[in-house]
Amino acid sequence: MRSILLIFVICAVAAAGGFLAYRHFAQPDDIAGKPLPAGIQMNDLDGKPHKLDDYRGKLLLINFWATWCGPCLHEIPELVKLQTQYGARGLQIVGPAVDDPDAVRAMLGTLGINYPVLVTTAPEDMIKTMEQLDNPVGGLPFSLLIGADGVIIKRQIGEFSAAELTQLVESQLPK
């Protein structure tokens, strides 16, 4: 009986420690209200450079993802739907992939992505970009919602629920 109780206590302490570490390192929205760092640039799959600054004036949702990330692949259909529904009203989604460009190309038809997908030749460069955008743990999916004024509205490490993401986009679109 003592062994079972000891195991239970150890598991509870480990779970609480993991939760507190996650809340401390992964979820504080310290970056909200700050301007998007200037000069961040990535290429699309054709090699054309995209500066995130070029999207100023639009509600910008940056969604870092990977072909091997289950939650990322689960979230993408909602992003496609949002881009279709709200693109004409000023929403622009971009999808930097923390992945090999060939693996990304192979998945595009299946995913039906209707927004720019950005890549680098070295995934570690994309990880550095995520760190610059306040994702120190490298968690995926990783999203930032940027207002038309270039100010960060929301940072999310992990998958958005469809309802939460729709409500967030609708509340930030120009009326």
C-alpha positions as CSV (number, residue, x, y, z in Angstrom):
1,M,0.0,0.0,0.0
2,R,2.9,2.4,0.8
3,S,4.4,1.7,-2.6
4,I,1.2,2.6,-4.4
5,L,0.8,5.8,-2.3
6,L,4.5,6.7,-2.9
7,I,4.1,6.2,-6.7
8,F,0.9,8.3,-6.6
9,V,2.6,11.1,-4.8
10,I,5.6,11.1,-7.1
11,C,3.3,11.2,-10.2
12,A,1.3,14.0,-8.7
13,V,4.4,16.0,-7.9
14,A,5.8,15.4,-11.4
15,A,2.6,16.3,-13.0
16,A,2.3,19.5,-11.0
17,G,6.0,20.4,-11.8
18,G,5.4,19.8,-15.5
19,F,2.3,21.9,-15.5
20,L,4.0,24.8,-13.7
21,A,7.1,24.6,-16.0
22,Y,4.8,24.6,-19.0
23,R,2.8,27.6,-17.7
24,H,6.0,29.4,-16.8
25,F,8.0,28.8,-20.0
26,A,5.4,28.2,-22.7
27,Q,2.3,30.3,-22.1
28,P,3.0,33.7,-20.7
29,D,1.9,36.2,-23.3
30,D,4.7,38.7,-22.5
31,I,5.1,39.5,-26.2
32,A,1.4,40.7,-26.6
33,G,1.3,44.4,-27.0
34,K,4.8,44.7,-28.5
35,P,5.5,45.4,-32.1
36,L,6.4,42.5,-34.4
37,P,10.3,42.5,-34.6
38,A,11.4,44.1,-37.8
39,G,13.3,42.4,-40.6
40,I,12.0,38.9,-40.2
41,Q,12.2,37.3,-43.7
42,M,11.6,33.8,-45.0
43,N,11.2,32.3,-48.5
44,D,8.2,30.6,-50.0
45,L,8.5,27.3,-51.7
46,D,9.5,29.0,-55.0
47,G,12.4,30.8,-53.3
48,K,10.6,34.2,-53.3
49,P,11.4,36.2,-50.1
50,H,8.5,37.3,-47.8
51,K,9.2,39.9,-45.1
52,L,6.6,39.8,-42.3
53,D,6.7,43.6,-42.3
54,D,5.2,43.5,-45.8
55,Y,1.9,42.3,-44.4
56,R,1.4,45.4,-42.3
57,G,-2.1,46.8,-42.8
58,K,-3.6,43.3,-42.6
59,L,-4.6,41.1,-39.7
60,L,-1.7,38.6,-39.8
61,L,-1.8,35.1,-38.4
62,I,1.6,33.5,-38.5
63,N,1.3,29.7,-37.9
64,F,4.5,27.7,-37.5
65,W,3.9,24.0,-38.3
66,A,5.6,20.8,-39.5
67,T,4.5,17.8,-41.6
68,W,5.2,15.5,-38.8
69,C,3.3,17.5,-36.2
70,G,-0.2,15.9,-35.5
71,P,-1.7,19.0,-33.8
72,C,-0.4,21.1,-36.7
73,L,-2.1,19.0,-39.3
74,H,-5.3,19.0,-37.3
75,E,-5.3,22.8,-37.1
76,I,-4.5,23.5,-40.8
77,P,-8.1,22.8,-42.2
78,E,-9.4,25.5,-39.8
79,L,-6.7,27.9,-41.0
80,V,-7.7,27.2,-44.6
81,K,-11.3,27.9,-43.8
82,L,-10.5,31.1,-42.0
83,Q,-8.3,32.4,-44.9
84,T,-11.2,31.6,-47.4
85,Q,-13.8,33.2,-45.1
86,Y,-11.9,36.3,-44.0
87,G,-9.2,37.0,-46.5
88,A,-11.3,39.6,-48.4
89,R,-11.8,41.3,-45.0
90,G,-8.1,41.7,-44.3
91,L,-6.9,38.4,-42.8
92,Q,-3.7,37.0,-44.1
93,I,-2.4,33.7,-42.8
94,V,1.2,32.6,-43.4
95,G,2.5,29.2,-42.6
96,P,6.3,28.9,-41.8
97,A,7.2,25.3,-41.9
98,V,9.8,23.9,-39.5
99,D,10.5,21.1,-42.0
100,D,12.3,20.0,-45.1
101,P,10.9,22.0,-48.1
102,D,10.5,18.7,-50.1
103,A,8.4,17.2,-47.3
104,V,6.3,20.4,-47.2
105,R,5.8,20.3,-51.0
106,A,4.7,16.7,-50.9
107,M,2.0,17.5,-48.3
108,L,0.5,20.7,-49.9
109,G,-1.9,19.0,-52.2
110,T,-3.3,16.9,-49.4
111,L,-3.6,19.8,-47.0
112,G,-5.2,22.3,-49.5
113,I,-3.3,25.2,-48.0
114,N,-4.5,28.5,-49.6
115,Y,-2.0,30.8,-47.9
116,P,1.7,31.4,-48.3
117,V,3.9,28.6,-46.9
118,L,7.3,29.7,-45.9
119,V,10.4,27.6,-45.5
120,T,14.2,27.8,-44.9
121,T,16.8,25.4,-46.2
122,A,17.9,24.8,-42.6
123,P,15.2,24.0,-40.0
124,E,17.4,25.5,-37.3
125,D,17.0,28.9,-38.9
126,M,13.2,28.6,-38.5
127,I,13.7,27.6,-34.8
128,K,15.8,30.7,-34.3
129,T,13.0,32.8,-35.8
130,M,10.5,31.1,-33.4
131,E,12.8,32.0,-30.5
132,Q,13.0,35.6,-31.7
133,L,9.2,35.6,-31.6
134,D,9.1,34.4,-28.0
135,N,8.8,30.6,-28.4
136,P,11.8,29.5,-26.3
137,V,10.6,25.9,-26.1
138,G,10.2,25.4,-29.8
139,G,6.6,24.0,-29.4
140,L,4.4,23.4,-32.4
141,P,2.1,24.5,-33.6
142,F,3.1,28.1,-32.7
143,S,0.9,31.0,-33.8
144,L,1.1,34.8,-33.5
145,L,-1.8,37.1,-34.3
146,I,-0.5,40.5,-35.4
147,G,-2.8,43.5,-35.7
148,A,-2.8,45.7,-38.9
149,D,-0.7,48.2,-36.9
150,G,2.1,45.6,-36.5
151,V,1.5,45.0,-32.8
152,I,1.3,41.5,-31.5
153,I,-2.2,40.6,-30.2
154,K,-1.9,37.0,-29.2
155,R,0.8,34.3,-28.9
156,Q,-0.2,30.6,-28.8
157,I,2.0,27.6,-28.3
158,G,-0.1,24.6,-29.1
159,E,-3.2,24.1,-31.1
160,F,-6.1,26.6,-31.1
161,S,-9.6,25.3,-30.8
162,A,-11.6,26.1,-33.9
163,A,-14.1,28.2,-31.9
164,E,-11.3,30.1,-30.1
165,L,-9.5,30.9,-33.3
166,T,-12.6,32.0,-35.1
167,Q,-13.7,34.2,-32.2
168,L,-10.2,35.8,-32.0
169,V,-10.0,36.5,-35.7
170,E,-13.6,37.9,-35.9
171,S,-12.9,40.2,-32.9
172,Q,-9.8,41.7,-34.5
173,L,-10.9,42.1,-38.1
174,P,-11.7,45.7,-39.2
175,K,-15.4,46.4,-39.0
